Amino acid sequence: VIIDAPYNTATVNENINACSLTVYNILTISDGFSVQVANDVIVDGGEINISSQGALIQNGDAGSAGTFTLQNAGTASLIKNTREYSDDGLHYTYWSSPVENANITAVFPNPDDNRRYYFDAALFLDSHSVGTNNGIPDDIDDDGNDWQVASALMSTGVGYAVTAVAPPPVPNPFPYTSSDNFTGKFNTGDFNVRLYRNDNELNDFNWNLIGNPYPSAISTDAFFTENVHDVNVNPTGTLEGVIYLWTHNSTASAANTGNQAYNFNQDDYAIINFVGGVS
C-alpha cells in the first residue's frame, strides 16, 4: 500500500491490511480502526497519526518482524487520552512508550504536582506489615522506596506512573481528560524486558511494572503463552499468569494502608488471567 494523498480510515470507513506500507502523505488511523502490515513500514516525508484507540500492527516475530523507518523528515505520532476525571485529585495512569527514545518529560511536560515515577522491583521488600516488625507481609514495601522519580528516556517495555495534568481553570472544568502525545519511530519486533525476583523474602509478591511497547493493543492470551512459566509447557517462562491493570476508581485516602499520608486503594486493579478478567 502506498499513501500518496491524505487518507483517514474513519473517512473511508476502512481498515488497511497490507504486505508493506509506504507513506508519502498523511495517514490518519482513527479510533476503532487499524492498519495491519505483514512486513516493513516506511514513512518517507509523510506522517502517520494514530488516535487514542487506533492501531498500527506489524506482524512477524524475531528475525521475520517488519521494520519501521522514518526518512526525509517523515514523522509518526500516537495520541493517548486518559479516562475522564471529575475532580482535582492526583490521577495516576500507568504508561509505556510505543516509540523509541521517548523522553518522559517531553511526553508528559506538565503532570499534576510534577509526578513521574518508575517502579524499582529490586527495592521492593515486603517482610512486615507497615509500621511493624511482625514478619507478616502486607503487599506494601517496608521502607517506601520502591517508587523512584523518572526522568530522561523511557525504557522499552517498562511501565511508568505519571499523574494527569491538573484540571483546566473554572468555570466548569469537569469532567476533563488528559491527552499525551508520543512522537518518533514506532517500536516493532521482539523486546526483552528485565524482571526482578527478590527471594530474600519468600512470602511476598514479586511485583514488576512492565508495559506494552507497541502502537496497538496486544493479545493477553499470546502474551501469557509466550511468557508465563509452566513446568511442562513453557519451563523458560518467567511470569505468573495474571496481569493487574490500574483502574483508579477511588481517590487516595488516609484510611488506606501505605507509606504515605494518603494512599490509594489496593483493590483498584482490574485483573486478567488465562480464564478471563475481573473488573
N, C-alpha and C positions, 0 to 999 in steps of 0.2 A: 504494500500500500504506500502510495506517495501522496503527501498532503502538500499541494501547491496553491491552495486557496483556503481562506478561513473555513474551518469545519468544527461544528458544535454538535456533539452527539445528541443533545436534547432537541436541537432544532430539527434535525433529520430523523429523530427518534430511532436511532440505530446504534448498536454496538459495533465494534470492529474486531474481526478475527483475521489475523494476518500471519503470513510466513515471516516477513520482515517489515519494518516501518521506517520511512524516511520523511522528516517533517521540514519543509522549506517555508511554511507559512505558520498559521496559528491553529493548533489543535486544542479544543476545549473538551475535557471529559467531565460531564456534568453529573450531579447527584443521581445515583441509581444506574449509571451506565459504566461500561468497561471497555477497555481496549486490550485485547489479548494478543500477544506476539510470540510466535514459536522461537524466533531467533533474535536477531540484532535490531536495536533501535538507534537511529542516527537523527539528531536534531541539528540540521545544517542551516544556520542562520534564522531558524524559526523558533516557535515556542510550543511547549506542552504545558497546559494549565489544567490542573486537576482540582475539582471541587471536593468538599469535605467527605462526601460519600460516593465519589467516583473511584475508579480503579484502573491502574496500568499494571498488567500482569505479563511478566516474561517467564515462559516455561523453560524447562531444562534444568538438569542437576549437574553439579560439579563441572567437568570439562565441556559438557554439552550445553551449558547455560548460555543464553544470548548475552551480548554486551550492550551497554548503554553509552552513547558517545554524544558529547556536546562539541560542536565545531562551528567556526565562523560566527562567533558571538551568539550561538544558539542558547536558549535558556529553558529551564524546566522548573516548575513550582507546584507545590501542593499546599492548599489552604485547609487547615483543620479547625472546626468550630467545636467548642465545648458545649455541654448541655446548658440550658437556660438556668440562670441563678436569680433568686427572688429576694436576696438580702445582701448586706455588705460584709458578710463574714469572709474568712480566709478559705478560698475554694481551691483545693489541690486537684490536679489532674496528673496521672502517670503518663509520661510521654516516651517515645523512642523516635529517632530520626530516620526518615526514609531516604535521606540524601547523604552523600559523602561529605565529611569535614564540615558539618553544621556547627556553627558557633552558638552555644546555648544563650549567650547574652544578646546575640543578634536576632535569633529566632524569638526570644522572649525578652524584649528590651524593658518592659515595664510591668513585671509581675507585682501583685499587691505585696507590699512590705519587702520587696526585692528578694523573694524567697525562691531559690533554685537549689535542689539537692539531688545527690545520688545516694544509693544505699550501699554501704560497705559491709558486705556479709562477713568479712573476716573480723570485724569489730563487734558483731552481734554475738553476745554470750548471755544465755539465759539459764542461770543456775538457781536463782531465787525469785520469790515474789518481790515486787517493788517495795523498797524500804525495809527489807528483812534479810536475814541470813538463814532462812528456813529450809533451803535445799529443795524448794518446790518451784519448778519453772512456771511462769505465768504468761509466756509468749511475748514478753517485753524485755528489751535489752537492759541488763542490770545497771550499766553505768551511763546509758543515754547518749552514746557517741556513735551509734550506727549510721545516722543520717549526717552526711558531710556536705558542705557547701560546694556546689558545682560551678565551674567556670570553664572558659575555653571550649575546646572541641568536644562534641558528643561522640562517644564511642559507639560503633555499630553494634546493634543488638542489645545494648544496655538500656535499662529503664531509668527515668528521671522523674522527680516530683517537683512540679512548678505550680505556683499559685496563679489563678486567673488574674487578669487586670482588674483594678478596682472598678466599681460600677461608675457609670457616667454621672455627671452632676445632675442634681434635680433641676427642673421638675420631672417627675415620672420616670425614674431610671430603671424601674423593674418591670418585667424581667429583662435581663441582659445576657449577652453571650460574648465570650472571649474568643477572638479569631487569631490564629497564628500561622505564619507562612514559612514553609521550608522551601528553599531555593537552592538548586545545584544539581549535580549529577545523581540521578536516582540509583539506589542500590539494586543489584540483581545478582543472581548466583547464590552460592552457599556461603554461610558465615558460621564460624565457630566462636562461641562466647564462653569465657572462663567462668566457671562456677566455683563456689567455695562451700566446703562442708566442715563444720567445726566439731570435731569429736572429743574436745575437752569436756563437753557436756553431752551425754548420750540420751537425755530425756527431753531435749528441746526439739523445735522445728528448725531445719536448716534453710532459712528463707534466702532467696536470691531474687533480685528485681531485674528481670530481663524484658526485652521489648521486641516488637515486630519491626524488622528493618526495611520493609518494603512499602511502595506506594499503593498498596492494596490490602485487603483483609487476607488472613491466612486461614487454612483449614486446621482446626484444632485436632481433628482425627489424624491428619497426616503428621502434624507436629508431635502428637503423642506416639504414633507408630515409630517415628524416627528416633525419639529422644527418651522415652520412658523405659526405665530398667525393668526387664523381665528375665529371670534367670534362664528360662527356656527359649524364649522367642527373641529377645534383644538384650543379651547379657552386657553389652557395651553401653547401654543407655544409662543416663546419669540422673534422671528426674523421676520424682513420684508423679503419678498420673492425675494431677489436679492443678488447674490454673485458678488463681484468685485475682479477680478484676475489681479495682477500687471503684465503688459507685457513689460514695459520699452522700448518703441520704440524710444525714443528720449533722448538725453543727457541733463544733468542739465544745466540750463541757468539762467543768471541774469535777463532775461526778464520775467521769470515765477514768479508769486506771491508766497510769502512764508516768513518764518522767517530767512532763511539762505541767504548768499550772492548769492549762486547758488541754484536753486530749480528745482525739476522735474515737468513735465507737468501733471496736474491732469487728462488730457484726456487719459493718457496712461494706462487705465484699460480696460480689456475685461469684459463684463457683461453677467451673466447668470441668467435667471429667469424661471418661470413656462412655459413661452411661447417658449423661445428659447434663443439665445445668440447674442451679438453684439461684433465683434472683435475690 
